[in-house]
Amino acid sequence: MLACDTERGRTLHVYYDQGASLSRAEDALHVHADTVVQRTDRVAQLLGPD
């Protein structure tokens, strides 16, 4: 679980560093866009509603 959380945290950090650009984040992380979406969606679920 810790490794998974670390990847999500890294994904979120890179996503925002790339100006919240999905395509730039996937390039920087060397993963498919769907992976970025799944990871950021999971972070949103963990944090709960606004």
C-alpha distance matrix in Angstrom:
0.0 3.8 5.5 5.1 6.2 8.6 10.0 10.6 12.2 14.2 15.2 16.5 18.3 19.9 20.8 22.8 24.2 25.6 27.4 25.0 26.3 24.2 26.3 26.2 22.4 22.0 24.5 23.0 19.5 21.1 19.4 21.0 21.8 20.0 16.7 17.5 18.6 15.6 13.2 15.8 16.4 12.8 13.3 16.6 15.5 13.3 16.3 18.8 22.4 24.5
3.8 0.0 3.8 5.4 5.0 6.1 8.6 9.8 10.4 12.1 14.0 15.2 16.3 18.1 19.6 21.2 22.2 24.1 26.0 24.1 25.5 23.9 25.9 25.2 21.5 21.5 23.7 21.6 18.4 20.4 19.3 21.5 22.2 21.1 17.5 17.7 19.2 16.8 13.8 16.0 17.3 14.0 13.5 17.1 16.7 14.0 16.4 19.4 23.0 24.5
5.5 3.8 0.0 3.8 5.5 5.0 6.3 8.7 9.8 10.5 12.2 14.2 15.2 16.4 18.0 20.1 20.8 22.3 24.6 22.8 23.8 21.9 23.5 22.8 19.1 18.7 20.7 18.7 15.3 17.1 16.1 18.6 19.7 18.9 15.1 15.6 17.7 15.5 12.6 15.2 17.0 14.1 14.0 17.8 17.7 15.7 18.1 21.1 24.4 25.9
5.1 5.4 3.8 0.0 3.8 5.4 5.2 6.3 8.7 9.9 10.5 12.4 14.3 15.3 16.3 18.6 19.8 20.9 22.9 20.6 21.6 19.5 21.3 21.2 17.4 16.9 19.4 17.9 14.4 16.2 14.5 16.3 17.1 15.8 12.2 12.8 14.5 11.9 9.2 12.1 13.5 10.6 10.9 14.6 14.4 12.9 15.5 18.3 21.5 23.2
6.2 5.0 5.5 3.8 0.0 3.8 5.4 5.1 6.1 8.5 9.7 10.5 12.2 14.1 15.0 16.7 18.2 19.8 21.4 19.2 20.8 19.2 21.6 21.1 17.2 17.6 20.1 18.2 15.2 17.6 16.2 18.0 18.1 17.1 13.7 13.2 14.6 12.5 9.2 11.0 12.6 9.7 8.8 12.6 12.8 10.6 12.7 15.8 19.1 20.4
8.6 6.1 5.0 5.4 3.8 0.0 3.8 5.4 5.1 6.1 8.4 9.9 10.5 12.1 14.0 15.6 16.3 18.1 20.2 18.6 20.1 18.8 20.7 19.6 15.9 16.4 18.4 16.0 13.1 15.8 15.1 17.6 18.0 17.8 14.2 13.4 15.6 14.2 10.6 12.3 14.8 12.5 11.1 14.9 15.8 13.7 15.2 18.6 21.7 22.5
10.0 8.6 6.3 5.2 5.4 3.8 0.0 3.8 5.4 5.0 5.9 8.5 9.8 10.4 11.8 14.2 15.0 16.1 18.4 16.6 17.5 15.8 17.4 16.6 12.9 12.9 15.1 13.1 9.9 12.3 11.4 13.8 14.4 14.3 10.6 10.1 12.7 11.5 8.1 10.3 13.0 11.3 10.7 14.3 15.5 14.2 15.9 19.0 21.7 22.6
10.6 9.8 8.7 6.3 5.1 5.4 3.8 0.0 3.8 5.4 4.9 6.1 8.5 9.8 10.2 12.3 14.0 15.1 16.8 14.5 15.8 14.2 16.6 16.1 12.3 12.8 15.7 14.0 11.1 13.9 12.3 13.9 13.5 13.1 9.8 8.5 10.3 9.2 5.4 6.9 9.6 8.0 7.0 10.6 12.0 11.0 12.4 15.4 18.0 18.9
12.2 10.4 9.8 8.7 6.1 5.1 5.4 3.8 0.0 3.8 5.4 5.2 6.1 8.6 9.8 10.9 12.2 14.2 15.7 14.1 16.0 15.3 17.7 16.5 12.9 14.3 16.6 14.2 12.0 15.4 14.6 16.6 16.0 16.1 13.1 11.0 12.9 12.4 8.7 8.8 11.9 10.5 8.1 11.5 13.4 11.8 12.3 15.8 18.2 18.5
14.2 12.1 10.5 9.9 8.5 6.1 5.0 5.4 3.8 0.0 3.8 5.4 5.0 6.1 8.4 10.0 10.4 12.1 14.4 13.3 14.6 13.9 15.7 14.1 10.5 11.9 13.6 10.9 8.8 12.4 12.4 14.9 14.7 15.6 12.4 10.4 13.1 13.3 9.7 10.2 13.7 13.0 11.1 14.3 16.5 15.3 15.8 19.1 21.3 21.4
15.2 14.0 12.2 10.5 9.7 8.4 5.9 4.9 5.4 3.8 0.0 3.8 5.5 5.2 5.9 8.6 9.7 10.4 12.6 10.7 11.7 10.5 12.5 11.5 7.7 8.9 11.4 9.4 7.3 10.7 9.9 11.8 11.1 12.0 9.2 6.7 9.5 10.1 7.0 7.3 11.0 11.0 9.8 12.5 14.9 14.6 15.2 18.1 19.9 20.1
16.5 15.2 14.2 12.4 10.5 9.9 8.5 6.1 5.2 5.4 3.8 0.0 3.8 5.5 5.0 6.3 8.5 9.9 11.0 8.9 11.1 10.7 13.5 12.4 9.0 11.2 13.7 11.8 10.5 14.0 13.2 14.4 12.9 13.6 11.5 8.3 9.9 11.0 7.8 6.3 10.0 10.4 8.1 10.3 13.3 12.9 12.7 15.5 17.1 16.8
18.3 16.3 15.2 14.3 12.2 10.5 9.8 8.5 6.1 5.0 5.5 3.8 0.0 3.8 5.5 5.5 6.1 8.6 10.2 9.5 11.8 12.3 14.5 12.4 9.4 12.2 13.8 11.1 10.6 14.4 14.6 16.4 15.2 16.6 14.4 11.2 13.3 14.6 11.4 10.1 13.8 14.1 11.5 13.6 16.7 15.8 15.2 18.3 19.8 19.0
19.9 18.1 16.4 15.3 14.1 12.1 10.4 9.8 8.6 6.1 5.2 5.5 3.8 0.0 3.8 5.5 4.9 6.0 8.7 8.4 9.5 9.9 11.4 9.0 6.1 9.0 10.1 7.4 7.5 11.2 11.9 13.9 12.8 15.0 13.0 9.8 12.5 14.4 11.7 10.9 14.7 15.5 13.6 15.6 18.7 18.4 18.1 21.0 22.2 21.5
20.8 19.6 18.0 16.3 15.0 14.0 11.8 10.2 9.8 8.4 5.9 5.0 5.5 3.8 0.0 3.8 5.5 5.2 6.7 5.1 6.4 6.9 9.3 7.8 5.0 8.3 10.3 8.7 9.0 12.2 12.0 12.9 10.9 12.9 11.7 8.0 9.9 12.4 10.4 8.7 12.2 13.9 12.2 13.5 16.8 17.2 16.7 19.1 19.8 19.1
22.8 21.2 20.1 18.6 16.7 15.6 14.2 12.3 10.9 10.0 8.6 6.3 5.5 5.5 3.8 0.0 3.8 5.2 5.1 4.7 7.6 9.5 11.9 10.0 8.3 11.8 13.4 11.5 12.3 15.7 15.7 16.6 14.4 16.3 15.3 11.6 12.8 15.3 13.1 10.7 14.0 15.6 13.2 14.0 17.6 17.8 16.5 18.9 19.3 17.9
24.2 22.2 20.8 19.8 18.2 16.3 15.0 14.0 12.2 10.4 9.7 8.5 6.1 4.9 5.5 3.8 0.0 3.8 5.4 7.1 8.8 11.0 12.4 9.4 8.3 12.0 12.4 9.9 11.6 14.9 15.9 17.4 15.7 18.2 16.9 13.4 15.4 17.9 15.5 13.7 17.3 18.6 16.3 17.5 21.0 20.9 19.7 22.4 22.9 21.5
25.6 24.1 22.3 20.9 19.8 18.1 16.1 15.1 14.2 12.1 10.4 9.9 8.6 6.0 5.2 5.2 3.8 0.0 3.8 5.5 5.7 8.2 9.0 6.0 5.9 9.6 9.8 8.3 10.6 13.3 14.3 15.2 13.4 16.3 15.7 12.2 14.2 17.1 15.5 13.8 17.1 19.0 17.3 18.3 21.8 22.2 21.3 23.6 23.9 22.6
27.4 26.0 24.6 22.9 21.4 20.2 18.4 16.8 15.7 14.4 12.6 11.0 10.2 8.7 6.7 5.1 5.4 3.8 0.0 3.8 5.3 8.8 10.3 8.3 8.6 12.2 12.9 11.9 14.0 16.6 17.1 17.4 14.9 17.5 17.4 13.7 14.7 17.9 16.6 14.1 17.0 19.4 17.5 17.6 21.3 22.1 20.6 22.6 22.3 20.6
25.0 24.1 22.8 20.6 19.2 18.6 16.6 14.5 14.1 13.3 10.7 8.9 9.5 8.4 5.1 4.7 7.1 5.5 3.8 0.0 3.8 6.3 9.0 8.3 7.6 10.8 12.6 12.0 13.2 15.8 15.4 15.2 12.3 14.4 14.5 10.8 11.2 14.5 13.4 10.7 13.4 16.0 14.4 14.4 18.0 19.0 17.9 19.5 19.3 18.0
26.3 25.5 23.8 21.6 20.8 20.1 17.5 15.8 16.0 14.6 11.7 11.1 11.8 9.5 6.4 7.6 8.8 5.7 5.3 3.8 0.0 3.8 5.6 5.4 6.0 8.6 10.0 10.5 12.0 13.9 13.6 13.1 10.2 12.9 13.6 10.3 11.0 14.6 14.2 12.2 14.7 17.5 16.6 16.7 20.0 21.4 20.7 22.2 22.1 21.1
24.2 23.9 21.9 19.5 19.2 18.8 15.8 14.2 15.3 13.9 10.5 10.7 12.3 9.9 6.9 9.5 11.0 8.2 8.8 6.3 3.8 0.0 3.8 5.6 5.1 6.1 8.6 9.9 10.4 11.8 10.7 9.6 6.4 9.2 10.1 7.2 7.9 11.5 11.7 10.4 12.6 15.4 15.3 15.6 18.5 20.1 20.1 21.5 21.7 21.3
26.3 25.9 23.5 21.3 21.6 20.7 17.4 16.6 17.7 15.7 12.5 13.5 14.5 11.4 9.3 11.9 12.4 9.0 10.3 9.0 5.6 3.8 0.0 3.8 5.5 5.3 6.3 8.7 10.0 10.4 10.0 8.9 6.7 10.3 11.4 9.3 10.7 14.0 14.4 13.7 16.0 18.5 18.6 19.3 22.0 23.6 23.7 25.2 25.4 25.1
26.2 25.2 22.8 21.2 21.1 19.6 16.6 16.1 16.5 14.1 11.5 12.4 12.4 9.0 7.8 10.0 9.4 6.0 8.3 8.3 5.4 5.6 3.8 0.0 3.8 5.5 5.1 6.1 8.6 9.7 10.6 10.8 9.3 12.9 13.0 10.5 12.6 15.8 15.2 14.4 17.3 19.5 19.0 20.0 23.0 24.0 23.9 25.9 26.3 25.6
22.4 21.5 19.1 17.4 17.2 15.9 12.9 12.3 12.9 10.5 7.7 9.0 9.4 6.1 5.0 8.3 8.3 5.9 8.6 7.6 6.0 5.1 5.5 3.8 0.0 3.8 5.4 5.0 6.0 8.2 8.5 9.4 8.0 11.1 10.3 7.4 10.1 12.8 11.7 11.2 14.4 16.2 15.6 17.0 19.9 20.7 20.8 23.0 23.8 23.4
22.0 21.5 18.7 16.9 17.6 16.4 12.9 12.8 14.3 11.9 8.9 11.2 12.2 9.0 8.3 11.8 12.0 9.6 12.2 10.8 8.6 6.1 5.3 5.5 3.8 0.0 3.8 5.5 5.2 5.6 5.2 5.8 5.4 8.7 8.1 6.5 9.5 11.9 11.4 12.0 14.7 16.3 16.5 18.2 20.5 21.5 22.3 24.3 25.3 25.4
24.5 23.7 20.7 19.4 20.1 18.4 15.1 15.7 16.6 13.6 11.4 13.7 13.8 10.1 10.3 13.4 12.4 9.8 12.9 12.6 10.0 8.6 6.3 5.1 5.4 3.8 0.0 3.8 5.5 5.1 6.9 8.2 8.6 12.2 11.6 10.3 13.3 15.6 15.0 15.5 18.4 20.0 19.9 21.7 24.2 25.0 25.5 27.7 28.7 28.6
23.0 21.6 18.7 17.9 18.2 16.0 13.1 14.0 14.2 10.9 9.4 11.8 11.1 7.4 8.7 11.5 9.9 8.3 11.9 12.0 10.5 9.9 8.7 6.1 5.0 5.5 3.8 0.0 3.8 5.6 8.1 10.5 10.9 14.0 12.5 10.7 14.1 16.1 14.6 15.0 18.4 19.5 18.8 20.9 23.6 23.8 24.2 26.8 28.0 27.7
19.5 18.4 15.3 14.4 15.2 13.1 9.9 11.1 12.0 8.8 7.3 10.5 10.6 7.5 9.0 12.3 11.6 10.6 14.0 13.2 12.0 10.4 10.0 8.6 6.0 5.2 5.5 3.8 0.0 3.8 5.5 8.6 9.6 12.0 9.8 8.6 12.3 13.6 11.9 13.1 16.3 16.9 16.6 19.1 21.4 21.5 22.4 25.0 26.6 26.7
21.1 20.4 17.1 16.2 17.6 15.8 12.3 13.9 15.4 12.4 10.7 14.0 14.4 11.2 12.2 15.7 14.9 13.3 16.6 15.8 13.9 11.8 10.4 9.7 8.2 5.6 5.1 5.6 3.8 0.0 3.8 7.0 9.3 11.8 10.0 10.0 13.6 14.6 13.8 15.5 18.3 18.9 19.3 21.7 23.6 24.0 25.3 27.6 29.2 29.6
19.4 19.3 16.1 14.5 16.2 15.1 11.4 12.3 14.6 12.4 9.9 13.2 14.6 11.9 12.0 15.7 15.9 14.3 17.1 15.4 13.6 10.7 10.0 10.6 8.5 5.2 6.9 8.1 5.5 3.8 0.0 3.8 6.5 8.2 6.4 7.3 10.6 11.3 11.1 13.1 15.4 16.1 17.1 19.3 20.9 21.6 23.2 25.3 26.9 27.6
21.0 21.5 18.6 16.3 18.0 17.6 13.8 13.9 16.6 14.9 11.8 14.4 16.4 13.9 12.9 16.6 17.4 15.2 17.4 15.2 13.1 9.6 8.9 10.8 9.4 5.8 8.2 10.5 8.6 7.0 3.8 0.0 3.8 5.4 5.4 6.9 9.0 10.1 11.1 12.9 14.5 15.8 17.3 18.9 20.4 21.8 23.4 24.9 26.1 27.0
21.8 22.2 19.7 17.1 18.1 18.0 14.4 13.5 16.0 14.7 11.1 12.9 15.2 12.8 10.9 14.4 15.7 13.4 14.9 12.3 10.2 6.4 6.7 9.3 8.0 5.4 8.6 10.9 9.6 9.3 6.5 3.8 0.0 3.8 5.3 5.2 6.3 8.7 10.0 10.8 12.2 14.3 15.6 16.6 18.4 20.2 21.3 22.6 23.4 24.1
20.0 21.1 18.9 15.8 17.1 17.8 14.3 13.1 16.1 15.6 12.0 13.6 16.6 15.0 12.9 16.3 18.2 16.3 17.5 14.4 12.9 9.2 10.3 12.9 11.1 8.7 12.2 14.0 12.0 11.8 8.2 5.4 3.8 0.0 3.8 5.4 5.0 6.0 8.6 9.9 10.3 12.2 14.3 15.2 16.3 18.3 19.9 20.8 21.8 23.1
16.7 17.5 15.1 12.2 13.7 14.2 10.6 9.8 13.1 12.4 9.2 11.5 14.4 13.0 11.7 15.3 16.9 15.7 17.4 14.5 13.6 10.1 11.4 13.0 10.3 8.1 11.6 12.5 9.8 10.0 6.4 5.4 5.3 3.8 0.0 3.8 5.4 5.1 6.1 8.5 9.7 10.6 12.4 14.2 15.3 16.6 18.5 20.0 21.5 22.8
17.5 17.7 15.6 12.8 13.2 13.4 10.1 8.5 11.0 10.4 6.7 8.3 11.2 9.8 8.0 11.6 13.4 12.2 13.7 10.8 10.3 7.2 9.3 10.5 7.4 6.5 10.3 10.7 8.6 10.0 7.3 6.9 5.2 5.4 3.8 0.0 3.8 5.5 5.2 6.1 8.4 9.9 10.7 12.3 14.3 15.5 16.7 18.4 19.7 20.4
18.6 19.2 17.7 14.5 14.6 15.6 12.7 10.3 12.9 13.1 9.5 9.9 13.3 12.5 9.9 12.8 15.4 14.2 14.7 11.2 11.0 7.9 10.7 12.6 10.1 9.5 13.3 14.1 12.3 13.6 10.6 9.0 6.3 5.0 5.4 3.8 0.0 3.8 5.5 5.3 5.9 8.5 9.9 10.5 12.2 14.2 15.3 16.3 17.2 18.2
15.6 16.8 15.5 11.9 12.5 14.2 11.5 9.2 12.4 13.3 10.1 11.0 14.6 14.4 12.4 15.3 17.9 17.1 17.9 14.5 14.6 11.5 14.0 15.8 12.8 11.9 15.6 16.1 13.6 14.6 11.3 10.1 8.7 6.0 5.1 5.5 3.8 0.0 3.8 5.6 5.1 6.2 8.8 9.9 10.5 12.4 14.3 15.3 16.9 18.6
13.2 13.8 12.6 9.2 9.2 10.6 8.1 5.4 8.7 9.7 7.0 7.8 11.4 11.7 10.4 13.1 15.5 15.5 16.6 13.4 14.2 11.7 14.4 15.2 11.7 11.4 15.0 14.6 11.9 13.8 11.1 11.1 10.0 8.6 6.1 5.2 5.5 3.8 0.0 3.8 5.4 5.1 6.4 8.8 9.9 10.7 12.5 14.4 16.4 17.8
15.8 16.0 15.2 12.1 11.0 12.3 10.3 6.9 8.8 10.2 7.3 6.3 10.1 10.9 8.7 10.7 13.7 13.8 14.1 10.7 12.2 10.4 13.7 14.4 11.2 12.0 15.5 15.0 13.1 15.5 13.1 12.9 10.8 9.9 8.5 6.1 5.3 5.6 3.8 0.0 3.8 5.4 5.1 6.3 8.7 9.9 10.6 12.4 13.8 14.6
16.4 17.3 17.0 13.5 12.6 14.8 13.0 9.6 11.9 13.7 11.0 10.0 13.8 14.7 12.2 14.0 17.3 17.1 17.0 13.4 14.7 12.6 16.0 17.3 14.4 14.7 18.4 18.4 16.3 18.3 15.4 14.5 12.2 10.3 9.7 8.4 5.9 5.1 5.4 3.8 0.0 3.8 5.4 5.0 6.3 8.7 9.9 10.6 11.8 13.5
12.8 14.0 14.1 10.6 9.7 12.5 11.3 8.0 10.5 13.0 11.0 10.4 14.1 15.5 13.9 15.6 18.6 19.0 19.4 16.0 17.5 15.4 18.5 19.5 16.2 16.3 20.0 19.5 16.9 18.9 16.1 15.8 14.3 12.2 10.6 9.9 8.5 6.2 5.1 5.4 3.8 0.0 3.8 5.3 5.0 6.2 8.6 9.9 12.3 14.4
13.3 13.5 14.0 10.9 8.8 11.1 10.7 7.0 8.1 11.1 9.8 8.1 11.5 13.6 12.2 13.2 16.3 17.3 17.5 14.4 16.6 15.3 18.6 19.0 15.6 16.5 19.9 18.8 16.6 19.3 17.1 17.3 15.6 14.3 12.4 10.7 9.9 8.8 6.4 5.1 5.4 3.8 0.0 3.8 5.4 5.1 6.2 8.6 11.1 12.4
16.6 17.1 17.8 14.6 12.6 14.9 14.3 10.6 11.5 14.3 12.5 10.3 13.6 15.6 13.5 14.0 17.5 18.3 17.6 14.4 16.7 15.6 19.3 20.0 17.0 18.2 21.7 20.9 19.1 21.7 19.3 18.9 16.6 15.2 14.2 12.3 10.5 9.9 8.8 6.3 5.0 5.3 3.8 0.0 3.8 5.4 5.1 6.1 7.7 9.2
15.5 16.7 17.7 14.4 12.8 15.8 15.5 12.0 13.4 16.5 14.9 13.3 16.7 18.7 16.8 17.6 21.0 21.8 21.3 18.0 20.0 18.5 22.0 23.0 19.9 20.5 24.2 23.6 21.4 23.6 20.9 20.4 18.4 16.3 15.3 14.3 12.2 10.5 9.9 8.7 6.3 5.0 5.4 3.8 0.0 3.8 5.5 5.2 7.8 10.6
13.3 14.0 15.7 12.9 10.6 13.7 14.2 11.0 11.8 15.3 14.6 12.9 15.8 18.4 17.2 17.8 20.9 22.2 22.1 19.0 21.4 20.1 23.6 24.0 20.7 21.5 25.0 23.8 21.5 24.0 21.6 21.8 20.2 18.3 16.6 15.5 14.2 12.4 10.7 9.9 8.7 6.2 5.1 5.4 3.8 0.0 3.8 5.5 9.1 11.5
16.3 16.4 18.1 15.5 12.7 15.2 15.9 12.4 12.3 15.8 15.2 12.7 15.2 18.1 16.7 16.5 19.7 21.3 20.6 17.9 20.7 20.1 23.7 23.9 20.8 22.3 25.5 24.2 22.4 25.3 23.2 23.4 21.3 19.9 18.5 16.7 15.3 14.3 12.5 10.6 9.9 8.6 6.2 5.1 5.5 3.8 0.0 3.8 6.9 8.3
18.8 19.4 21.1 18.3 15.8 18.6 19.0 15.4 15.8 19.1 18.1 15.5 18.3 21.0 19.1 18.9 22.4 23.6 22.6 19.5 22.2 21.5 25.2 25.9 23.0 24.3 27.7 26.8 25.0 27.6 25.3 24.9 22.6 20.8 20.0 18.4 16.3 15.3 14.4 12.4 10.6 9.9 8.6 6.1 5.2 5.5 3.8 0.0 3.8 6.6
22.4 23.0 24.4 21.5 19.1 21.7 21.7 18.0 18.2 21.3 19.9 17.1 19.8 22.2 19.8 19.3 22.9 23.9 22.3 19.3 22.1 21.7 25.4 26.3 23.8 25.3 28.7 28.0 26.6 29.2 26.9 26.1 23.4 21.8 21.5 19.7 17.2 16.9 16.4 13.8 11.8 12.3 11.1 7.7 7.8 9.1 6.9 3.8 0.0 3.8
24.5 24.5 25.9 23.2 20.4 22.5 22.6 18.9 18.5 21.4 20.1 16.8 19.0 21.5 19.1 17.9 21.5 22.6 20.6 18.0 21.1 21.3 25.1 25.6 23.4 25.4 28.6 27.7 26.7 29.6 27.6 27.0 24.1 23.1 22.8 20.4 18.2 18.6 17.8 14.6 13.5 14.4 12.4 9.2 10.6 11.5 8.3 6.6 3.8 0.0
